[in-house]
Amino acid sequence: MSDLKALIEAVIKGDIKSATVETQKALDSGNNAQDILDKGLLVAMDEVGAMFSSGQLFVPQMLRSAKTMQECIKVLEPFFQEGGAISKGKVIIGTVKGDLHDIGKNLVSMMMEGSGFRMFDLGVDVSPERFVQKTQEIEPDIVAMSALLSTTMPSMRQTIEALEQAGIREKVKVMIGGAPVTEKYAREIQADCYAPDAGSAVTKAKGLLDIL
Amino acid sequence: MIIVGEKINTSRRSIAEAVENRDVSYIAGVAREQAEAGAHYIDVNAGTFLEQEAKCLCWLVETVQSAVGLPLCIDSPDPRALSEAMKRHKGEPIINSISLETKRFRSLLPVVTSQPCHVVALCVAETSMPTTVEERVQVGSELINRLTDVGFPLERIYVDLLVQPVSVDTRMGIATLGAIARIMNDFPGVNTICGLSNISFGLPARRLINRSFLTLCLAYNLSAVILDPTDKQLMATLLAVEMLLTRDDYCENFINAYQSGRISDR
């Protein structure tokens, strides 16, 4: 298998043109699509997430890398095996009821998608009932909730309670985040984890599902 | 330019601790330093206290007002907390904020009409946040019309055109600026207000971005701003730009600030 270093570098830089060319080159030289994804694109996005969390990369650079990743996936898509695993797990994500802020939620969603999770974005103002309904329908591994207002944080607790009442709390991991949210609050409402930013959301999600 | 000092916000750890311990002298100190630096209103926000928010906000109102003789900008998305804190306020506060979100609008309208006050009209629609200039102007206009329809005075409304990060979409800065100009033009007498720090979320050198954005806001006719008045570079920018925009006769404010050591050239 040929070296994917140039591809990895192009994704980290967010150079869409070079990255898609490198993806095509890797295919042409006989790599299979799954390997290019696992050993190229996902490795690059892990690095991007880590660099973002440590302050070496900034939001626009992270978005650019995520976009680059998506374009590369388009090149690979026709070559994936039937049911080809581009998924580390299924994640339902949404901003809780009464809250219309979506910037942070979108960043998290984009980074998780870029890291191989299959994302189901329910948007903003998502009620506990809707989280429950979608959890039953999609059977995700993780339910991720965002809130930017202190007044809407209680909705996180209500959603967890609603999952309990529906008898499906044990089937999913619950992850929360947003400016006013804290580790302490996550413990208090018995969420499984708190993620302070988009980079660490990826790491924490992998931790929850025991993925290296 | 009306300056609202933003420092008394429990999302800052030192403030949260002071509120937790009911540390009167610390809070009074932060209030005084902002007043001395030129704030016209002192913002108080206890949002991180959740269930305790209303109680903490009331304590902040009383504590800050006994330290400085200034009116406050009472800052909460919770109508009940705003209503309780407002009852303890002497003079005419700025209530921050009402929006078009149905529940928030309905429950706050009776509050802001119950006693003389100013109100921040935050441009958030019933079920979405605006992104373009057009959407902002539409939501802002609707808020102004609904408030003035029930007799709320136009000149007591501060439209917040919603500042969103340029890191996520580079058009966000101009979206707010364009909307400020339009609202100021379409509703003579109304005020516009914004915070600065959202603009620089996700980017390095944030203070530089914030004060550059302030310069642009001033040029687009913003009339009030929520900021840290103890940030000397920021205040120096504000005073210099106001002067350059013919809002400082004989350059008096600028020179006074320089001679009293409040601003410097570095």
Interface residues (C-beta under 8 A of the other chain):
Chain A: F58 V59 P60 L63 G98 L100 H101 D102 I103 N106 L107 V124 D125 L149 S150 T151 M153 P154 A179 P180
Chain B: S11 G47 T48 F49 L50 E53 S76 P77 D78 E101 K103 V124 T127 S128 M129 Q164 P165 S167 V168 T170 F201 G202 L203 P204
